[in-house]
């Protein structure tokens, strides 16, 4: 029997008694050393093993069990008892597959009752196992090969599943009759454990290969022991068994100068480094960790590698973009301040320093608003918080506004701008405040307002009606007298109205405005309005309003006054003159007709 067969029957070690080994009969079955010695001797000697089972067969066929076996120093009964004490199931089959002998371990393991033991019959509950598993996988192959065949068999019995690890070996009895000895052990627990282990191993391999990072396991000599799928993909066909990591990934004969794996192997400490690898033209992030055995000895290292090429390119682009960005900000005419969500300034360009009178050598941090650094910045900071910063934090949106600061000397600084939050993952990371010194515009605006108020006062006290339109003749303004003259209520909405709609006649457009548009000059005229049964006469003058270039038309100024009474007087005067003229003309005609007889043919009044 080969060494594997011996392992199945048990490993018997230690010092053994020589009783029963050198021809002496063993009588005390309790002496386990004697039993082990006997079994060991039998297993070590193929001839003795054959004789042993020959005698077993003789005993099976009805011979007396007291037959003595000189070579083993035991009787048949003793040998049968001995095999019953072996923790290995043993069954002897004839060459045609009939069971001749089974020890108690085999019977107990397979649930074989005494009714079937040694009678050449297969119990019903083992029929399927015997024909489909045992005969097909072990027995027939052993018969055909005439040599031992090993395998694991699955046996379904009484609702349970057993896994039996067995071997079938051919045996020739007395040089003539051949039979087959079967030894097997119950490996169900081991098989279940191995199944679970294999499943766990497959799951671990799946997880190991599903990790996107490259993982390399090396020994103390940098020899690659294992690569995950990502690492194998990077290595490609260049990888060969026995290669060292620096040969595969760096194409070098020794570790590169920056190699963290070398430091880990030498120091037993984790290391990490980000570096550019010229051989692969990529940037990598290397993270190494030592691997120890149960005794605490360093046996290798694991290197977790991430390809950060795109990240590095993006970082460089961001850095270059940031440089360009701050270059633009620095040269911007607008004041620009970036700050944290807590309000601490991070950056302030030259324009901002100039507007807030912050010294050029002042460090840009929260102390920049200190009174000693810049009194103006200190004073405006509180107004900035109330007007811009707090509303931006609350709304997470752009906030526009204006800050006005007056000094004790009466100086005015007006800052107009907007603050915008920079949001990531719904959280404000930074804020950027862009502003201008709007003092001059504010002063100009104040001047315009004062001028407008003066004009408003003048317009409101002028007896005539005044109407202002844009270039499209849409009314933009009317003074109080305009409402009064036109008979409109004070709250009348003239939005999107044109003068003709307010006058209630197209006379203005036909006789005055059209001519003014054609000549781009002031045109005067009289128009007539009807308010119910009353007709009123208005004297109207319209003039174009040009911009500073005196060519761009901005709108029209229309002034009108009620001349109804004067017009009526003019009408009465005209009628009176016409009447008087008519009355005087009638007697003169009669006189002229009566004097004709006194005129001679030569047209001279005769004497």
Secondary structure, DSSP 8 states (H G I E B T S, - for coil): --HHHHHHH----S----TTTSS-----TT-HHHHHHHHHHHHH-HHHHHHHHHHHHHHHTT--TT-EETTTTEEHHHHHHHHHTSSSEEEEEETTS-EEEE-HHHHHHHT--TTTTTTT---GGGHHIIIIIIIIIIIHHHHHHTS-EEEEEEEEETTEEEEEEEEEEEEEETTTEEEEEEEEEE-HHHHHHHHHHHHHHHHHHHHHHH-SSEEEEEETT-BEEEE-HHHHHHHGGG--TT-BHHHHHH--SS--TT-HHHHHHHH-S-EEEEEEETTTTEEEEEEEEEEE-TTS-EEEEEEEEEE-HHHHHHHHHHHHHHHHHHHHHHT-SSEEEEEETT--EEEE-HHHHHHHT--TT---SGGGGSTTT-HHHHHHHHHHIIIIIHHHHHH-S-EEEEEEEE-TTS-EEEEEEEEEEEEETTEEEEEEEEEEE-HHHHHHHHHHHHHHHHHHHHHHH-SSEEEEEETT--EEEE-HHHHHHHT--TT---TT--HHHHHTSSHIIIIIIHHHHHHTS-EEEEEEEEETTEEEEEEEEEEEEE-TTS-SEEEEEEEEEE-HHHHHHHHHHHHHHHHHHHHHHHHHHHHHHHTGGGB-TTS-B--
